[in-house]
Amino acid sequence: MGYQQGLSGLSSASNDLDVIGNNIANANTIGFKQGAAVFADVYANSVATAVNNQIGLGSRLAAVQQQYSQGTITTTNQALDVAINGNGFFQMSNNGTLTYSRNGVFQLDNQGYITDTSGLKLMGYAASNGGVINTATTVPLQVPTTNIAPTATSVITGQFNLNAQDSLMLGAPSVAVTTTGSLATSGSTITNGAAGTNLDNYTINFTSPTTYTVTDTTTGVTGAAQTYSTGTAISLGTGQTVTLTGTPATGDSVAITPNPTTFNANSASTYNYPTSIQAYDSLGGTQTVDLYFAKTGVGAWTVYGGVAGGTISKIGTATFNSSGTLVSTTDATGAPTTTPLAFNFTIPTSDGSSTPQKLTFNIAGTTQFGGKDGTNNLTQDGFAAGQLTNFTVGTDGTLTGNYSNGKTQALGQVVLANFNNPNGLVDLGNNQYEATSASGVAQISAPGSTNHGTLQGGAVENSNVDLTSELVNLITAQRNYQANAQTIKTQQTVDQTLINL
């Protein structure tokens, strides 16, 4: 037993106390990884052939190993707080010098760069103005403050149900009397507005002053002879009547023809269902586009469109089969539409944007079922200019900006660096590490790829120090220190005994 062993033991115990004290001091340091003192025994070099009788010279501090176990993650709801869940380090730039950290408490500087509390810039992949991420190299991440440019509406998409039992857009049929007697008409009436026979032409022929027949000249079908009674309504098909008065002569005739309703956006009686949507021009200005559906035949609907308050024109016709499925569309001239089930039309603009503005109204998925007319879906692909309101960090590190116009866009992507030997990193303080030849080169990748961890935005990773264990370790280290001091004291007693001989 000698002083050398005791002194080395005191030094080792003191180092152990220092490491434990440092762990305890950083129990609340974000991203801190606790250390563990690793000791090695010390022996003198032997020149003898027999080594079984070697006596150790004590111990020394061999290394302080960082324990890179996962710390608990605490939610903060701060947009720029980011926690790493798994392997990896944030890559930081100190005026071009790269360092690495697990501390995910970030903020924006006066130029929009994402920095830590020491002013080091967070590195990552940049995004273009269109939100495309460039993974070629890492750069300091900067949150842009410019507005997102507007996009003009080009496609309006809508799915509707058009009531199969809606009335056809027809007025009371026109009646023309050809007579040599006193035959006259007192009017015609539509009794069933949805009846398809209302579109047919009819002729009433008098075979005598008291009998007549009704011929549907559209289909060529003539009904049985009937007895005429002045003032009594005569049925035409399944949805109309005409009333005649006076005395007819043999050979008199009455022609009845449909009377289509002229569309008028200001008159709800000229269409069955209206809807509208805001459309954006190339400058981000808005106009209300009004759209109208008018039933003009069995399974046939005429579609009108235009700017609210402006000219509303026919843009085409939609045709449904007997199952209520939309089967075809034609344009305003009656030709099949260029894009199936979609109408092309234009609207004027007056704010200096591109004019006329071309629009496509796609109604694929629209049905004609019995029930109320209604809109199931109505969207458009344009949007106004937008200002950045907030942003979030995804699990893959993508920094997504949310804009005042409701749009989102990638602003960049946070990367993670991993090392073959994290214990080879040099601790620089301020939660920063530096790569060395012992750690190996940084393996940069997006979070969630290969052996890189994922990120959690609005949260931080707490220190992984276990205070309970460290306090127990503190007691143990204290006992070790006292025991080594006792070694020196004992050696002193032995030496005093020898002196006193």
LOFI-899004 format. One record per residue (C-alpha): residue number from 1; x, y, z; residue in three letters. Coordinates in pm, 1 decimal. Layout:
N
panu/u/v/w/marmar
NUM/X/Y/Z/ALA
...
% end
This chain:
501
panu/u/v/w/marmar
1/0.0/0.0/0.0/MET
2/149.0/336.3/-100.4/GLY
3/82.9/697.6/-148.5/TYR
4/76.5/665.2/-528.4/GLN
5/-225.0/437.7/-530.3/GLN
6/-408.2/654.6/-279.8/GLY
7/-336.2/974.8/-467.7/LEU
8/-446.6/823.2/-798.9/SER
9/-760.6/694.6/-629.9/GLY
10/-835.1/1040.2/-492.3/LEU
11/-782.9/1188.8/-836.2/SER
12/-1011.6/930.8/-997.1/SER
13/-1278.9/974.6/-731.2/ALA
14/-1252.2/1351.4/-774.9/SER
15/-1295.2/1316.2/-1151.4/ASN
16/-1594.9/1090.7/-1094.0/ASP
17/-1746.9/1352.3/-865.2/LEU
18/-1684.1/1616.8/-1131.3/ASP
19/-1860.5/1412.6/-1400.4/VAL
20/-2154.9/1335.3/-1172.8/ILE
21/-2175.0/1698.4/-1062.3/GLY
22/-2175.0/1809.0/-1427.5/ASN
23/-2459.1/1567.5/-1501.4/ASN
24/-2662.8/1697.7/-1209.1/ILE
25/-2591.6/2058.5/-1305.1/ALA
26/-2728.2/1988.1/-1656.9/ASN
27/-3035.8/1794.5/-1550.4/ALA
28/-3250.7/2071.1/-1703.3/ASN
29/-3032.4/2147.7/-2006.4/THR
30/-3225.5/2083.1/-2327.9/ILE
31/-3065.8/1807.4/-2535.6/GLY
32/-2790.4/1735.6/-2280.6/PHE
33/-2643.9/1385.9/-2278.8/LYS
34/-2509.1/1264.5/-1947.9/GLN
35/-2151.5/1147.3/-1917.5/GLY
36/-2003.5/849.3/-1739.8/ALA
37/-1647.0/843.3/-1607.2/ALA
38/-1456.4/537.2/-1729.0/VAL
39/-1143.6/438.8/-1533.4/PHE
40/-843.0/220.1/-1608.9/ALA
41/-587.7/62.4/-1375.5/ASP
42/-221.6/164.5/-1389.3/VAL
43/77.4/-71.9/-1385.3/TYR
44/449.9/-4.6/-1417.5/ALA
45/617.7/-146.5/-1726.1/ASN
46/769.1/-486.0/-1635.8/SER
47/1121.3/-586.5/-1741.6/VAL
48/1100.6/-922.4/-1567.9/ALA
49/985.9/-1237.2/-1733.6/THR
50/738.4/-1311.8/-1458.6/ALA
51/444.4/-1074.8/-1443.3/VAL
52/222.5/-1248.6/-1190.9/ASN
53/370.4/-1046.7/-905.5/ASN
54/295.9/-701.8/-1049.9/GLN
55/137.1/-455.0/-811.3/ILE
56/-80.3/-182.5/-956.9/GLY
57/4.8/182.3/-921.6/LEU
58/-357.3/294.1/-889.2/GLY
59/-613.0/415.6/-1141.3/SER
60/-657.5/687.3/-1398.3/ARG
61/-946.6/849.1/-1587.2/LEU
62/-954.1/667.1/-1921.4/ALA
63/-1248.4/854.2/-2079.4/ALA
64/-1570.3/1036.2/-2016.0/VAL
65/-1828.9/859.3/-2229.4/GLN
66/-2143.2/1042.7/-2334.8/GLN
67/-2458.4/838.9/-2293.0/GLN
68/-2663.2/908.6/-2607.9/TYR
69/-2983.2/750.9/-2483.7/SER
70/-3311.8/920.3/-2575.5/GLN
71/-3428.2/1198.3/-2347.3/GLY
72/-3795.7/1247.4/-2274.5/THR
73/-3981.4/1474.2/-2519.0/ILE
74/-4187.1/1761.1/-2381.3/THR
75/-4443.4/1950.8/-2586.3/THR
76/-4397.6/2329.6/-2585.4/THR
77/-4626.7/2432.8/-2875.5/ASN
78/-4355.5/2673.0/-2990.9/GLN
79/-4326.4/2648.2/-3370.5/ALA
80/-3948.1/2657.0/-3372.2/LEU
81/-3892.4/2410.1/-3090.1/ASP
82/-3786.5/2080.8/-3247.5/VAL
83/-3707.4/1751.1/-3074.3/ALA
84/-3507.4/1465.3/-3223.2/ILE
85/-3662.9/1125.5/-3162.5/ASN
86/-3387.8/872.9/-3230.2/GLY
87/-3039.1/905.1/-3373.9/ASN
88/-2885.1/1220.6/-3511.4/GLY
89/-2778.4/1576.8/-3446.5/PHE
90/-2885.1/1912.5/-3583.4/PHE
91/-2620.0/2058.3/-3812.4/GLN
92/-2534.0/2416.9/-3718.0/MET
93/-2321.0/2679.4/-3889.9/SER
94/-2093.9/2910.3/-3691.1/ASN
95/-1985.4/3152.3/-3965.3/ASN
96/-1918.5/2856.3/-4191.8/GLY
97/-1776.8/2623.5/-3927.2/THR
98/-2006.9/2326.0/-3884.1/LEU
99/-2103.6/2199.8/-3540.1/THR
100/-2366.5/1957.1/-3418.9/TYR
101/-2627.2/1972.3/-3143.9/SER
102/-2924.7/1795.6/-2989.2/ARG
103/-3067.9/2121.2/-2851.6/ASN
104/-3374.8/2201.1/-3061.5/GLY
105/-3464.4/2542.3/-2918.9/VAL
106/-3456.0/2774.3/-3220.2/PHE
107/-3563.6/3126.1/-3309.4/GLN
108/-3564.0/3364.0/-3606.6/LEU
109/-3302.7/3635.5/-3636.5/ASP
110/-3359.3/3974.8/-3799.7/ASN
111/-3287.9/3828.5/-4144.6/GLN
112/-3525.0/3535.8/-4110.7/GLY
113/-3255.5/3273.0/-4045.0/TYR
114/-3335.4/2997.4/-3797.4/ILE
115/-3076.8/3015.8/-3518.3/THR
116/-3013.8/2877.1/-3173.1/ASP
117/-2974.7/3090.6/-2861.3/THR
118/-2605.8/3144.6/-2943.3/SER
119/-2679.6/3274.0/-3292.1/GLY
120/-2563.9/2962.4/-3477.5/LEU
121/-2766.4/2897.3/-3792.8/LYS
122/-2962.8/2576.8/-3843.6/LEU
123/-2862.7/2393.2/-4161.5/MET
124/-3092.7/2209.7/-4399.1/GLY
125/-3211.5/2174.2/-4756.6/TYR
126/-3341.8/2489.6/-4924.9/ALA
127/-3672.1/2509.8/-5112.7/ALA
128/-3742.7/2695.3/-5436.5/SER
129/-4012.4/2960.8/-5470.2/ASN
130/-4245.4/2683.7/-5580.6/GLY
131/-4178.9/2471.5/-5272.7/GLY
132/-3946.1/2218.0/-5440.3/VAL
133/-3672.5/2102.4/-5199.4/ILE
134/-3313.6/2087.1/-5327.5/ASN
135/-3127.0/1802.8/-5155.8/THR
136/-2793.6/1866.7/-5332.1/ALA
137/-2635.0/2053.8/-5041.0/THR
138/-2716.4/2196.4/-4700.1/THR
139/-2749.7/2569.9/-4643.0/VAL
140/-2858.1/2788.6/-4350.2/PRO
141/-3236.2/2769.8/-4338.5/LEU
142/-3412.2/3102.1/-4391.2/GLN
143/-3785.3/3164.3/-4364.2/VAL
144/-3894.6/3381.9/-4659.4/PRO
145/-4103.3/3688.8/-4582.0/THR
146/-4227.0/3750.0/-4937.9/THR
147/-4586.7/3686.1/-5037.9/ASN
148/-4677.6/3369.2/-5220.7/ILE
149/-4776.4/3469.1/-5575.9/ALA
150/-5139.9/3430.7/-5685.9/PRO
151/-5254.0/3167.5/-5933.6/THR
152/-5534.7/3234.0/-6178.4/ALA
153/-5832.9/3000.9/-6175.4/THR
154/-5834.1/2774.1/-6477.8/SER
155/-6057.7/2484.6/-6372.6/VAL
156/-6382.1/2488.5/-6176.6/ILE
157/-6482.9/2142.5/-6060.4/THR
158/-6829.8/2063.2/-5938.9/GLY
159/-7047.8/1765.3/-5864.8/GLN
160/-7420.8/1829.1/-5841.1/PHE
161/-7749.8/1647.3/-5826.4/ASN
162/-8005.6/1784.3/-6070.7/LEU
163/-8359.4/1684.1/-5980.4/ASN
164/-8498.4/1444.4/-6241.7/ALA
165/-8849.1/1566.7/-6155.3/GLN
166/-8777.3/1933.3/-6216.4/ASP
167/-9001.9/2108.7/-6464.3/SER
168/-8884.5/2166.2/-6819.0/LEU
169/-8809.6/2528.9/-6894.7/MET
170/-9121.6/2577.8/-7110.9/LEU
171/-9395.7/2831.8/-7105.6/GLY
172/-9759.4/2757.6/-7193.9/ALA
173/-9762.3/2608.0/-7548.7/PRO
174/-9847.1/2828.9/-7847.0/SER
175/-10185.1/2765.8/-8008.4/VAL
176/-10275.2/2852.2/-8371.7/ALA
177/-10637.1/2797.5/-8488.4/VAL
178/-10728.4/2745.7/-8854.4/THR
179/-11107.9/2758.9/-8889.1/THR
180/-11392.7/2835.4/-9123.0/THR
181/-11637.9/2836.7/-8835.5/GLY
182/-11626.2/3020.4/-8502.2/SER
183/-11365.1/2799.2/-8340.8/LEU
184/-11129.6/2985.6/-8105.3/ALA
185/-10892.7/2912.6/-7813.2/THR
186/-10928.2/3033.7/-7457.8/SER
187/-10573.3/2927.1/-7362.7/GLY
188/-10336.7/2640.5/-7299.2/SER
189/-10201.2/2508.4/-6970.6/THR
190/-9907.6/2294.5/-6855.9/ILE
191/-10041.8/2046.2/-6602.4/THR
192/-9717.9/1852.2/-6544.8/ASN
193/-9404.7/2058.6/-6599.2/GLY
194/-9171.4/1755.5/-6596.1/ALA
195/-9356.2/1562.8/-6869.4/ALA
196/-9136.5/1491.5/-7169.6/GLY
197/-9438.1/1508.3/-7405.9/THR
198/-9448.3/1883.2/-7345.0/ASN
199/-9171.1/1911.9/-7604.5/LEU
200/-9386.5/1757.2/-7881.4/ASP
201/-9593.3/1935.5/-8148.7/ASN
202/-9965.4/1852.0/-8171.2/TYR
203/-10246.7/1898.9/-8422.4/THR
204/-10618.9/1882.3/-8342.8/ILE
205/-10819.7/1792.0/-8653.7/ASN
206/-11202.9/1823.2/-8659.0/PHE
207/-11359.5/1542.1/-8859.9/THR
208/-11703.2/1695.9/-8796.2/SER
209/-11840.0/1986.9/-8597.0/PRO
210/-11865.3/1752.2/-8296.0/THR
211/-11568.9/1512.6/-8327.7/THR
212/-11192.4/1552.3/-8342.2/TYR
213/-10863.3/1362.9/-8324.5/THR
214/-10532.9/1462.3/-8165.5/VAL
215/-10212.5/1384.6/-8352.9/THR
216/-9869.0/1404.1/-8194.0/ASP
217/-9688.4/1527.1/-8504.6/THR
218/-9350.2/1474.7/-8339.7/THR
219/-9408.8/1099.7/-8301.8/THR
220/-9674.8/1064.9/-8578.0/GLY
221/-9926.3/899.4/-8342.9/VAL
222/-10296.4/987.2/-8380.2/THR
223/-10536.6/915.7/-8099.7/GLY
224/-10896.0/789.4/-8121.7/ALA
225/-11176.9/1024.2/-8224.2/ALA
226/-11330.0/1219.1/-7935.9/GLN
227/-11643.0/1425.4/-7886.0/THR
228/-11595.0/1798.5/-7883.2/TYR
229/-11752.1/2010.7/-7611.2/SER
230/-11692.9/2383.3/-7613.9/THR
231/-11494.6/2504.5/-7310.9/GLY
232/-11376.0/2155.6/-7214.8/THR
233/-10997.9/2111.2/-7183.2/ALA
234/-10840.1/1877.4/-7439.1/ILE
235/-10537.4/1675.6/-7315.4/SER
236/-10210.3/1692.8/-7508.5/LEU
237/-9971.0/1413.2/-7419.4/GLY
238/-9926.7/1369.3/-7044.0/THR
239/-9860.0/1723.2/-6933.3/GLY
240/-10062.5/1984.7/-7125.0/GLN
241/-10417.6/2088.1/-7208.8/THR
242/-10574.6/2332.6/-7450.4/VAL
243/-10925.7/2473.5/-7422.1/THR
244/-11130.9/2559.8/-7732.1/LEU
245/-11452.4/2756.4/-7761.8/THR
246/-11699.6/2823.6/-8038.5/GLY
247/-11836.9/2601.3/-8310.5/THR
248/-11588.5/2426.0/-8539.6/PRO
249/-11646.0/2322.5/-8899.7/ALA
250/-11537.6/2000.7/-9059.0/THR
251/-11172.2/2032.5/-9156.7/GLY
252/-11086.8/2294.3/-8894.8/ASP
253/-10752.4/2239.0/-8724.1/SER
254/-10553.2/2364.1/-8427.5/VAL
255/-10170.1/2352.2/-8412.3/ALA
256/-9997.9/2343.0/-8071.2/ILE
257/-9621.1/2400.2/-8045.8/THR
258/-9382.1/2412.5/-7745.9/PRO
259/-9285.4/2752.0/-7608.1/ASN
260/-8924.5/2739.0/-7471.2/PRO
261/-8849.7/2980.8/-7188.7/THR
262/-8585.5/3240.5/-7271.9/THR
263/-8305.9/3230.6/-7014.4/PHE
264/-8277.2/3534.7/-6791.3/ASN
265/-8029.5/3531.1/-6501.1/ALA
266/-8251.8/3780.2/-6319.3/ASN
267/-8557.9/3557.5/-6337.8/SER
268/-8559.4/3238.8/-6131.5/ALA
269/-8843.2/3104.1/-6342.9/SER
270/-8608.3/3058.9/-6639.3/THR
271/-8368.3/2810.9/-6477.3/TYR
272/-8389.1/2524.9/-6229.8/ASN
273/-8072.8/2556.2/-6022.6/TYR
274/-7811.5/2831.1/-5977.8/PRO
275/-7472.7/2823.4/-5804.5/THR
276/-7169.7/3050.4/-5786.4/SER
277/-6801.8/3044.6/-5693.9/ILE
278/-6519.1/3295.2/-5651.7/GLN
279/-6256.7/3279.4/-5927.8/ALA
280/-5911.9/3441.6/-5914.1/TYR
281/-5738.8/3619.7/-6201.1/ASP
282/-5364.3/3636.7/-6271.8/SER
283/-5322.5/3928.9/-6029.2/LEU
284/-5510.5/3756.4/-5748.5/GLY
285/-5825.8/3962.9/-5798.3/GLY
286/-6159.2/3790.3/-5749.0/THR
287/-6478.9/3772.6/-5946.4/GLN
288/-6793.8/3577.5/-5878.0/THR
289/-6870.0/3326.8/-6151.4/VAL
290/-7240.2/3242.7/-6171.0/ASP
291/-7349.1/2907.9/-6312.5/LEU
292/-7703.4/2802.0/-6400.1/TYR
293/-7872.0/2474.1/-6494.8/PHE
294/-8196.3/2472.8/-6693.9/ALA
295/-8378.4/2149.9/-6774.7/LYS
296/-8462.9/2160.7/-7144.2/THR
297/-8548.3/1797.0/-7214.6/GLY
298/-8576.7/1451.3/-7065.1/VAL
299/-8226.1/1397.5/-6928.1/GLY
300/-8105.1/1715.7/-7099.9/ALA
301/-7987.3/2029.2/-6920.5/TRP
302/-7857.9/2352.8/-7066.5/THR
303/-7572.1/2510.3/-6870.0/VAL
304/-7509.5/2885.0/-6855.6/TYR
305/-7211.5/3068.9/-6712.0/GLY
306/-7056.3/3413.7/-6674.4/GLY
307/-6950.5/3683.7/-6433.9/VAL
308/-7204.9/3801.6/-6179.7/ALA
309/-7358.3/4126.2/-6299.4/GLY
310/-7223.5/4070.0/-6649.2/GLY
311/-7332.4/3871.2/-6951.7/THR
312/-7442.9/3516.3/-6878.0/ILE
313/-7424.0/3293.2/-7184.7/SER
314/-7497.6/2935.9/-7277.8/LYS
315/-7179.6/2729.3/-7238.2/ILE
316/-7318.6/2387.0/-7327.9/GLY
317/-7560.0/2102.8/-7263.7/THR
318/-7536.7/1801.6/-7032.6/ALA
319/-7711.7/1473.2/-7109.0/THR
320/-7802.4/1199.0/-6859.9/PHE
321/-7913.4/840.4/-6919.9/ASN
322/-8215.1/666.0/-6765.3/SER
323/-8000.3/571.4/-6460.7/SER
324/-7928.4/936.5/-6383.4/GLY
325/-7563.5/912.5/-6493.1/THR
326/-7400.5/1195.3/-6686.3/LEU
327/-7305.9/1047.4/-7023.9/VAL
328/-7210.7/1338.4/-7250.6/SER
329/-7170.3/1712.7/-7287.6/THR
330/-7184.1/1944.4/-7586.0/THR
331/-7060.1/2298.6/-7624.8/ASP
332/-7267.1/2607.0/-7703.6/ALA
333/-7274.9/2513.7/-8073.6/THR
334/-7394.6/2160.0/-8007.8/GLY
335/-7060.9/1991.8/-8082.0/ALA
336/-6911.7/1745.0/-7833.1/PRO
337/-6695.6/1924.5/-7578.5/THR
338/-6317.7/1906.1/-7622.4/THR
339/-6281.8/1763.1/-7273.2/THR
340/-6551.7/1506.7/-7196.1/PRO
341/-6799.7/1621.3/-6929.7/LEU
342/-6642.8/1969.2/-6913.5/ALA
343/-6733.3/2305.7/-7064.5/PHE
344/-6487.6/2570.1/-7183.2/ASN
345/-6579.7/2936.4/-7160.7/PHE
346/-6421.8/3274.0/-7092.1/THR
347/-6487.7/3565.3/-6859.5/ILE
348/-6365.2/3924.2/-6893.3/PRO
349/-6134.8/4092.5/-6641.0/THR
350/-6083.8/4463.6/-6580.6/SER
351/-5797.7/4497.3/-6328.8/ASP
352/-5507.4/4466.2/-6570.5/GLY
353/-5484.1/4088.7/-6551.0/SER
354/-5489.2/3861.4/-6853.7/SER
355/-5819.7/3892.8/-7037.0/THR
356/-6031.9/3716.8/-7136.2/PRO
357/-5971.5/3457.2/-6868.5/GLN
358/-6016.9/3100.4/-6991.6/LYS
359/-6211.0/2867.3/-6762.5/LEU
360/-6306.6/2500.3/-6772.5/THR
361/-6615.3/2388.6/-6583.7/PHE
362/-6583.7/2014.9/-6514.4/ASN
363/-6904.6/1848.5/-6394.1/ILE
364/-6793.7/1482.9/-6403.9/ALA
365/-6972.9/1297.7/-6126.6/GLY
366/-7289.9/1504.7/-6153.7/THR
367/-7610.9/1301.2/-6129.1/THR
368/-7976.7/1336.7/-6220.8/GLN
369/-8166.2/1162.5/-5945.1/PHE
370/-8506.8/1233.5/-5800.0/GLY
371/-8473.6/1469.3/-5505.0/GLY
372/-8363.1/1823.8/-5447.0/LYS
373/-8120.3/2007.8/-5668.2/ASP
374/-7795.8/2057.3/-5480.1/GLY
375/-7420.4/2093.7/-5482.0/THR
376/-7214.5/1802.5/-5354.3/ASN
377/-6878.0/1958.7/-5429.4/ASN
378/-6760.6/2283.6/-5586.1/LEU
379/-6394.6/2389.0/-5602.7/THR
380/-6157.9/2592.4/-5816.5/GLN
381/-5780.9/2573.8/-5856.5/ASP
382/-5683.8/2941.2/-5819.6/GLY
383/-5584.7/3142.2/-5516.7/PHE
384/-5495.3/3496.4/-5417.2/ALA
385/-5157.8/3624.4/-5304.0/ALA
386/-5086.3/3513.6/-4949.8/GLY
387/-4875.7/3623.8/-4655.5/GLN
388/-4694.8/3376.4/-4431.2/LEU
389/-4892.9/3340.1/-4109.1/THR
390/-4713.9/3050.2/-3938.5/ASN
391/-4512.2/2739.9/-4010.3/PHE
392/-4465.0/2390.2/-3874.4/THR
393/-4192.1/2126.1/-3878.0/VAL
394/-4293.4/1776.6/-3990.1/GLY
395/-4151.6/1443.9/-3876.6/THR
396/-3938.0/1433.7/-4191.5/ASP
397/-3799.9/1779.4/-4117.0/GLY
398/-4003.6/1961.2/-4381.9/THR
399/-4064.3/2320.6/-4281.2/LEU
400/-4416.0/2396.6/-4408.4/THR
401/-4543.1/2752.9/-4432.3/GLY
402/-4912.1/2831.7/-4387.2/ASN
403/-5032.7/3136.4/-4579.0/TYR
404/-5322.3/3375.0/-4533.9/SER
405/-5483.6/3249.3/-4854.9/ASN
406/-5518.0/2900.1/-4710.3/GLY
407/-5228.9/2754.9/-4907.0/LYS
408/-4927.5/2568.7/-4771.1/THR
409/-4580.6/2545.5/-4918.7/GLN
410/-4251.4/2381.6/-4824.9/ALA
411/-3999.2/2642.9/-4705.7/LEU
412/-3709.4/2401.4/-4657.5/GLY
413/-3615.2/2081.2/-4477.7/GLN
414/-3419.4/2032.3/-4157.4/VAL
415/-3149.9/1764.8/-4190.5/VAL
416/-2990.5/1536.2/-3934.1/LEU
417/-2626.9/1432.3/-3907.5/ALA
418/-2527.6/1090.9/-3778.1/ASN
419/-2183.7/952.9/-3689.3/PHE
420/-2033.7/605.4/-3675.3/ASN
421/-1886.4/690.8/-3333.1/ASN
422/-2073.7/970.8/-3155.4/PRO
423/-1834.4/937.6/-2860.7/ASN
424/-1559.6/1059.1/-3089.4/GLY
425/-1722.8/1403.2/-3102.4/LEU
426/-1557.8/1687.1/-2914.8/VAL
427/-1786.4/1866.8/-2670.9/ASP
428/-1749.9/2241.5/-2733.2/LEU
429/-1997.8/2353.6/-2468.5/GLY
430/-2318.3/2546.3/-2537.2/ASN
431/-2474.3/2212.5/-2641.4/ASN
432/-2240.3/2195.6/-2942.2/GLN
433/-2018.8/1913.0/-3065.4/TYR
434/-1748.7/1907.5/-3330.8/GLU
435/-1667.4/1617.5/-3560.0/ALA
436/-1323.7/1454.3/-3539.2/THR
437/-1144.1/1171.1/-3714.3/SER
438/-1252.8/949.5/-3424.3/ALA
439/-1621.7/1026.5/-3480.0/SER
440/-1606.4/982.2/-3856.4/GLY
441/-1758.1/1213.5/-4112.7/VAL
442/-2111.8/1342.2/-4069.7/ALA
443/-2373.8/1133.2/-4250.8/GLN
444/-2630.2/1393.1/-4363.5/ILE
445/-2981.0/1281.9/-4450.0/SER
446/-3344.7/1373.8/-4409.9/ALA
447/-3506.2/1272.7/-4080.1/PRO
448/-3664.4/929.9/-4092.7/GLY
449/-3428.2/791.4/-4356.5/SER
450/-3179.7/503.5/-4300.5/THR
451/-3066.2/516.3/-3935.6/ASN
452/-3163.1/878.2/-3878.5/HIS
453/-3430.5/964.7/-3625.1/GLY
454/-3745.3/1165.7/-3681.6/THR
455/-3840.9/1513.9/-3565.8/LEU
456/-4127.3/1642.0/-3354.8/GLN
457/-4217.3/2005.2/-3400.1/GLY
458/-4339.4/2215.2/-3109.9/GLY
459/-4143.8/2003.0/-2862.0/ALA
460/-3798.5/1968.9/-2705.9/VAL
461/-3587.4/1677.2/-2592.1/GLU
462/-3507.3/1700.6/-2223.1/ASN
463/-3174.4/1607.4/-2066.8/SER
464/-3135.0/1232.4/-2028.3/ASN
465/-2986.9/1270.0/-1679.5/VAL
466/-3153.6/1038.2/-1426.9/ASP
467/-3127.5/1240.4/-1106.5/LEU
468/-3206.8/945.9/-881.8/THR
469/-2923.7/738.8/-1027.0/SER
470/-2685.3/1030.7/-1021.9/GLU
471/-2750.8/1101.8/-654.9/LEU
472/-2678.2/737.6/-572.8/VAL
473/-2363.3/759.8/-787.5/ASN
474/-2269.6/1076.1/-597.9/LEU
475/-2284.4/890.3/-266.8/ILE
476/-2076.6/606.5/-410.9/THR
477/-1814.0/846.4/-547.8/ALA
478/-1800.4/1023.1/-212.3/GLN
479/-1737.3/690.4/-35.7/ARG
480/-1466.0/609.2/-289.0/ASN
481/-1299.9/939.7/-217.4/TYR
482/-1314.9/877.4/157.4/GLN
483/-1177.1/524.1/112.3/ALA
484/-880.3/648.9/-91.6/ASN
485/-811.7/914.7/169.3/ALA
486/-810.4/634.6/424.1/GLN
487/-550.3/456.7/212.3/THR
488/-315.1/753.7/244.1/ILE
489/-388.0/777.0/615.5/LYS
490/-308.2/410.1/663.6/THR
491/18.3/445.0/468.7/GLN
492/105.5/739.4/690.7/GLN
493/47.4/523.2/999.4/THR
494/270.5/249.7/859.4/VAL
495/543.8/500.9/785.2/ASP
496/517.5/641.5/1141.5/GLN
497/548.8/290.7/1284.5/THR
498/865.9/234.7/1086.3/LEU
499/1010.4/566.7/1205.5/ILE
500/935.2/478.3/1565.3/ASN
501/1125.5/146.0/1555.7/LEU
% end
